Amino acid sequence: MSSSGSDTSTTRLYAENWLGPIDLRPCYQHEAPLEIDVGCGKGRFLLARSAAFPDTNFLGIDRMLRRIRKVDRKLIRRSQENVRLLRMEAYYAVSYLIPPTCVSTYYIFFPDPWPKKKHASHRLFDVPFMDAMCRTMKPDAMLHFATDHQPYFQEVHTLLQKDKRFTEAPPFMPTEDERTDFELIFTGKPIGRCSFKFLL
Ligand SMILES: C[S@@+](CC[C@H](N)C(=O)[O-])C[C@H]1O[C@@H](n2cnc3c(N)ncnc32)[C@H](O)[C@@H]1O
């Protein structure tokens, strides 16, 4: 896990503690609602959102080290203390490392669509991933999803609509600053957005 701001050292996960839930509280300066950006990429959304909500704690997860480093450098320059970064496979992190019942919001924006049919099983969002998120979500927590890939959008939207643990809410609309790096690339393409509230 990468720490930012004035403490430029890195909070490392050692063998004895990367097999179970991480105590996230000491990673942040203040206790506050926790929001997770899954596959945060180069962090345009995470940086804008966390700057706009300094009283919320954010965690960006991405498996690509280069992208995590890029976001970390920007956070250090801004001395922003309410964001931490985890370079890890998101399914593993959400299944095992995020403590139970602690997440207020998940953002899953433009996850890799794996457009070829034979690769669809590589998609992150499926029922086991939903189960993993549900373990970590607080009652009334929100899940926001967006993609430009319509088949993936339909799949996720249908999964969430059918799941009695969730109820649909108006879709999250980013501000101009919060539009993600990938969203900017796909300007002009229709974007599927949906948001759901966790009921349990
Ligand atoms: C298409 S990019 C979108 C990035 C960002 N959300 C945006 O909209 O600009 C997908 C990101 O998710 C990351 N990613 C894909 N699968 C992942 C996984 N299983 N675990 C963690 N990160 C993943 C990739 O490294 C990449 O940075």
The ligand as an SDF file (V2000), in Angstrom:
LIG
                    3D

 27 29  0  0  0  0  0  0  0  0999 V2000
   -9.5940    0.8000  -18.8220 C   0  0  0  0  0  0  0  0  0  0  0  0
   -8.6680    1.3180  -17.4180 S   0  0  0  0  0  0  0  0  0  0  0  0
   -9.7450    2.5110  -16.6170 C   0  0  0  0  0  0  0  0  0  0  0  0
   -9.0060    3.3260  -15.5830 C   0  0  0  0  0  0  0  0  0  0  0  0
   -9.8730    4.4080  -14.9040 C   0  0  0  0  0  0  0  0  0  0  0  0
  -10.9210    3.8450  -14.0940 N   0  0  0  0  0  0  0  0  0  0  0  0
  -10.4310    5.3400  -15.9400 C   0  0  0  0  0  0  0  0  0  0  0  0
  -11.6440    5.2720  -16.1870 O   0  0  0  0  0  0  0  0  0  0  0  0
   -9.6480    6.1180  -16.5120 O   0  0  0  0  0  0  0  0  0  0  0  0
   -8.8290   -0.0790  -16.3510 C   0  0  0  0  0  0  0  0  0  0  0  0
   -7.8720   -0.0350  -15.1790 C   0  0  0  0  0  0  0  0  0  0  0  0
   -8.1740   -1.0900  -14.3090 O   0  0  0  0  0  0  0  0  0  0  0  0
   -6.9860   -1.7760  -13.9710 C   0  0  0  0  0  0  0  0  0  0  0  0
   -7.3790   -3.1630  -13.7430 N   0  0  0  0  0  0  0  0  0  0  0  0
   -7.9250   -3.9920  -14.6550 C   0  0  0  0  0  0  0  0  0  0  0  0
   -8.2130   -5.1660  -14.0810 N   0  0  0  0  0  0  0  0  0  0  0  0
   -7.8310   -5.0630  -12.7910 C   0  0  0  0  0  0  0  0  0  0  0  0
   -7.8600   -5.9580  -11.6980 C   0  0  0  0  0  0  0  0  0  0  0  0
   -8.3380   -7.1800  -11.8200 N   0  0  0  0  0  0  0  0  0  0  0  0
   -7.3660   -5.5220  -10.5120 N   0  0  0  0  0  0  0  0  0  0  0  0
   -6.8690   -4.2630  -10.3840 C   0  0  0  0  0  0  0  0  0  0  0  0
   -6.8180   -3.3820  -11.3850 N   0  0  0  0  0  0  0  0  0  0  0  0
   -7.2930   -3.7810  -12.5750 C   0  0  0  0  0  0  0  0  0  0  0  0
   -6.0530   -1.5790  -15.1330 C   0  0  0  0  0  0  0  0  0  0  0  0
   -4.6950   -1.6770  -14.7300 O   0  0  0  0  0  0  0  0  0  0  0  0
   -6.4220   -0.1710  -15.5800 C   0  0  0  0  0  0  0  0  0  0  0  0
   -5.6420    0.8120  -14.9300 O   0  0  0  0  0  0  0  0  0  0  0  0
  1  2  1  0
  2  3  1  0
  2 10  1  0
  3  4  1  0
  4  5  1  0
  5  6  1  0
  5  7  1  0
  7  8  2  0
  7  9  1  0
 10 11  1  0
 11 12  1  0
 11 26  1  0
 12 13  1  0
 13 14  1  0
 13 24  1  0
 14 15  1  0
 14 23  1  0
 15 16  2  0
 16 17  1  0
 17 18  1  0
 17 23  2  0
 18 19  1  0
 18 20  2  0
 20 21  1  0
 21 22  2  0
 22 23  1  0
 24 25  1  0
 24 26  1  0
 26 27  1  0
M  CHG  2   2   1   9  -1
M  END
$$$$
